[in-house]
Amino acid sequence: MPANPKHLTKSFSQQFAKISAGVIGGYLLAALLHMSLVVWLPFSKEILVTSTITLFLLWCLFAILPFLFKNGWRAWGYYFVGIIILFVCFYLGDAYKPIF
């Protein structure tokens, strides 16, 4: 049974925003979350080993979430804020980590 056309997004810019937020933004969020966990938590080897599986699962979740928004650019905005927060957490955690 085909989808009801009244529920589909007709604007190309909205479709592009949702798809790009899901693919690119979702991957960046999932990867930065795992990188931040490796820096901040003491058991980094275990996180690094399981991150191959959980990163893919989180990426799938973050790829679906933008399609729940009415506005794709708002999804990009939320993803961008999350990316900035996780990047700052990773950068600050890595800056204060001992070298040896």
Backbone bond lengths (Angstrom), bond angles and torsions (degrees), N, CA, C in turn:
res aa  C-N    CA-C-N  psi(-1)  N-CA   C-N-CA  omega(-1)  CA-C   N-CA-C  phi
1 M - - - 1.443 - - 1.524 108.26 -
2 P 1.323 118.78 125.10 1.468 121.11 -177.80 1.525 111.75 -72.28
3 A 1.322 114.12 159.75 1.461 120.23 -179.74 1.521 109.74 -70.38
4 N 1.306 115.78 151.73 1.455 121.48 177.15 1.531 108.75 -73.00
5 P 1.339 119.05 122.29 1.472 120.80 -174.59 1.527 114.23 -61.88
6 K 1.318 118.48 -22.56 1.469 118.58 -179.31 1.527 112.19 -71.54
7 H 1.325 117.80 -17.89 1.465 121.13 179.18 1.523 112.84 -94.23
8 L 1.317 118.55 -7.17 1.465 121.83 -177.51 1.517 110.52 -86.91
9 T 1.314 116.22 149.01 1.464 122.14 177.67 1.519 108.74 -80.01
10 K 1.343 116.26 126.32 1.459 120.29 -177.65 1.524 112.36 -95.81
11 S 1.305 117.68 -23.33 1.457 121.69 -176.42 1.527 110.24 -78.91
12 F 1.336 116.11 131.83 1.463 120.26 178.71 1.518 111.26 -65.92
13 S 1.336 117.45 -38.22 1.469 119.54 -178.60 1.525 111.37 -65.83
14 Q 1.335 117.71 -35.83 1.463 120.18 177.51 1.525 110.80 -69.87
15 Q 1.319 116.82 -40.48 1.468 119.88 177.06 1.520 110.50 -62.43
16 F 1.329 116.20 -44.69 1.461 120.64 179.20 1.522 111.14 -62.75
17 A 1.334 117.08 -42.44 1.461 120.72 -179.29 1.526 111.28 -63.94
18 K 1.311 117.09 -42.23 1.468 119.83 -179.49 1.529 111.81 -68.40
19 I 1.316 116.47 -43.72 1.465 119.67 -178.85 1.526 110.88 -67.84
20 S 1.324 117.16 -44.59 1.468 119.52 -179.49 1.519 111.68 -68.82
21 A 1.339 117.41 -36.23 1.465 119.47 175.82 1.519 110.64 -63.89
22 G 1.321 116.37 -40.07 1.460 119.75 179.84 1.519 112.77 -67.34
23 V 1.316 116.58 -45.29 1.468 119.77 -174.72 1.529 111.15 -79.75
24 I 1.312 116.95 -56.76 1.469 120.45 -174.64 1.530 111.39 -78.67
25 G 1.332 116.12 -52.23 1.466 119.52 -178.65 1.518 112.83 -64.84
26 G 1.337 115.96 -38.05 1.467 119.61 178.49 1.514 112.17 -64.45
27 Y 1.332 116.44 -40.73 1.459 119.22 178.49 1.530 111.09 -66.84
28 L 1.325 116.67 -42.76 1.466 119.49 179.62 1.527 111.06 -63.38
29 L 1.329 117.11 -41.17 1.471 119.75 177.61 1.522 111.55 -62.53
30 A 1.322 117.14 -47.19 1.467 120.72 -178.56 1.525 111.15 -64.18
31 A 1.324 116.91 -43.63 1.472 120.21 -178.65 1.529 111.00 -67.67
32 L 1.323 117.60 -43.99 1.469 119.75 -179.78 1.526 111.53 -67.65
33 L 1.331 117.62 -32.03 1.464 119.58 176.28 1.525 110.27 -63.80
34 H 1.319 117.42 -44.35 1.461 120.27 178.95 1.529 111.82 -68.94
35 M 1.326 117.16 -38.20 1.468 119.72 177.80 1.526 110.70 -64.76
36 S 1.330 117.07 -38.74 1.467 120.32 178.51 1.520 111.07 -68.28
37 L 1.325 117.09 -37.69 1.465 119.62 178.12 1.524 111.30 -65.18
38 V 1.319 117.51 -38.12 1.470 121.06 178.60 1.518 110.21 -63.30
39 V 1.317 116.77 -38.67 1.468 120.18 -177.83 1.524 111.65 -74.99
40 W 1.322 118.20 -40.37 1.456 121.19 -171.27 1.517 114.93 -88.86
41 L 1.322 119.42 -27.52 1.461 120.68 -176.48 1.526 111.15 -97.33
42 P 1.328 117.20 149.36 1.471 119.62 -175.52 1.526 114.06 -73.38
43 F 1.324 119.37 -24.86 1.465 121.00 -177.85 1.525 109.76 -98.33
44 S 1.331 115.24 68.21 1.461 120.72 -173.37 1.533 112.88 -74.61
45 K 1.333 117.92 -28.28 1.469 119.11 -179.47 1.519 111.13 -65.22
46 E 1.324 117.58 -40.45 1.458 121.03 -179.94 1.522 110.97 -66.85
47 I 1.318 116.54 -38.91 1.466 120.19 178.65 1.522 109.92 -66.34
48 L 1.308 116.34 -40.23 1.458 120.44 -179.02 1.526 111.46 -65.02
49 V 1.330 117.18 -36.30 1.463 120.77 -179.81 1.532 110.47 -71.46
50 T 1.324 117.29 -44.84 1.465 119.77 -177.44 1.527 112.73 -82.21
51 S 1.308 117.68 -7.99 1.465 118.92 -176.60 1.524 112.45 -67.96
52 T 1.320 118.02 -23.27 1.465 118.85 178.88 1.529 110.77 -64.76
53 I 1.307 116.86 -34.86 1.464 120.73 -179.64 1.527 110.43 -84.28
54 T 1.310 116.62 -49.71 1.465 119.43 -175.25 1.528 112.14 -70.74
55 L 1.323 118.42 -28.59 1.457 119.64 176.96 1.525 110.03 -64.64
56 F 1.316 117.86 -41.43 1.459 120.26 178.63 1.527 110.62 -65.53
57 L 1.321 117.68 -41.16 1.464 120.68 179.62 1.527 111.41 -64.75
58 L 1.336 116.66 -43.30 1.461 119.51 177.61 1.519 111.62 -66.12
59 W 1.318 117.02 -37.27 1.457 120.66 178.66 1.528 110.02 -62.34
60 C 1.321 116.93 -41.22 1.468 120.14 176.84 1.521 111.28 -62.33
61 L 1.314 116.79 -42.12 1.467 120.48 177.74 1.523 110.90 -64.09
62 F 1.329 117.00 -46.45 1.463 120.64 -179.44 1.533 111.85 -69.78
63 A 1.320 118.24 -20.36 1.463 120.62 176.55 1.525 111.56 -77.84
64 I 1.310 117.66 -26.17 1.463 121.82 -179.57 1.529 111.53 -85.11
65 L 1.324 117.04 -34.04 1.466 120.94 -174.07 1.532 115.42 -56.62
66 P 1.329 122.36 -39.67 1.471 119.28 -179.06 1.524 114.32 -62.37
67 F 1.319 118.13 -22.88 1.455 120.26 -179.90 1.527 112.20 -77.23
68 L 1.310 117.53 -7.31 1.458 121.08 174.12 1.526 112.00 -85.52
69 F 1.333 117.20 -13.57 1.460 122.29 179.33 1.527 109.73 -85.51
70 K 1.317 115.95 148.24 1.467 120.59 171.98 1.523 110.64 -73.48
71 N 1.335 115.71 -37.64 1.459 121.61 -177.10 1.524 109.04 -112.40
72 G 1.336 116.28 120.66 1.461 120.86 -179.03 1.515 113.02 -68.71
73 W 1.323 116.79 -30.28 1.466 119.46 179.93 1.522 111.05 -71.68
74 R 1.315 117.29 -28.76 1.468 119.94 174.81 1.533 109.91 -68.29
75 A 1.324 116.95 -36.91 1.470 120.70 175.20 1.522 109.77 -62.27
76 W 1.348 117.16 -42.99 1.460 120.54 176.32 1.514 110.73 -61.23
77 G 1.317 117.39 -37.81 1.460 120.56 178.89 1.519 112.15 -62.73
78 Y 1.326 116.17 -46.29 1.469 119.65 177.46 1.530 111.26 -63.91
79 Y 1.315 116.56 -41.94 1.455 119.98 178.62 1.529 110.86 -64.81
80 F 1.323 116.96 -39.73 1.460 120.30 -179.70 1.530 110.92 -64.95
81 V 1.323 117.50 -40.96 1.466 120.41 177.31 1.528 109.87 -63.39
82 G 1.326 117.29 -43.34 1.463 120.48 177.60 1.512 112.87 -62.98
83 I 1.335 116.38 -39.55 1.465 120.90 178.47 1.520 110.60 -64.14
84 I 1.323 117.25 -43.79 1.471 121.33 179.52 1.528 110.48 -63.53
85 I 1.326 117.37 -44.63 1.475 120.63 -179.81 1.524 110.61 -62.57
86 L 1.324 117.50 -46.06 1.464 119.96 -179.38 1.526 111.79 -68.21
87 F 1.332 117.20 -34.67 1.458 119.50 177.92 1.527 110.55 -66.88
88 V 1.319 117.83 -40.59 1.467 120.79 177.78 1.523 110.12 -65.06
89 C 1.341 117.50 -41.46 1.469 120.43 176.99 1.525 110.96 -61.58
90 F 1.323 116.69 -42.42 1.457 120.13 178.91 1.522 111.29 -66.46
91 Y 1.310 117.08 -44.55 1.461 121.11 -177.86 1.523 111.28 -65.67
92 L 1.332 117.74 -43.80 1.462 119.94 179.32 1.526 111.76 -68.88
93 G 1.309 117.08 -37.52 1.457 120.08 178.21 1.517 112.18 -67.96
94 D 1.309 117.37 -36.22 1.452 121.69 -179.83 1.526 111.07 -75.92
95 A 1.306 117.50 -30.15 1.473 120.81 -178.38 1.536 110.96 -69.78
96 Y 1.333 117.45 -31.33 1.453 120.21 -177.59 1.526 113.66 -99.47
97 K 1.312 117.25 8.64 1.456 121.24 179.21 1.533 108.55 -81.61
98 P 1.337 118.64 137.61 1.452 119.16 178.37 1.524 111.99 -64.39
99 I 1.314 115.88 149.97 1.462 121.42 -176.07 1.526 111.04 -72.55
100 F 1.307 118.76 -39.73 1.476 120.27 -176.48 1.486 111.81 -112.06
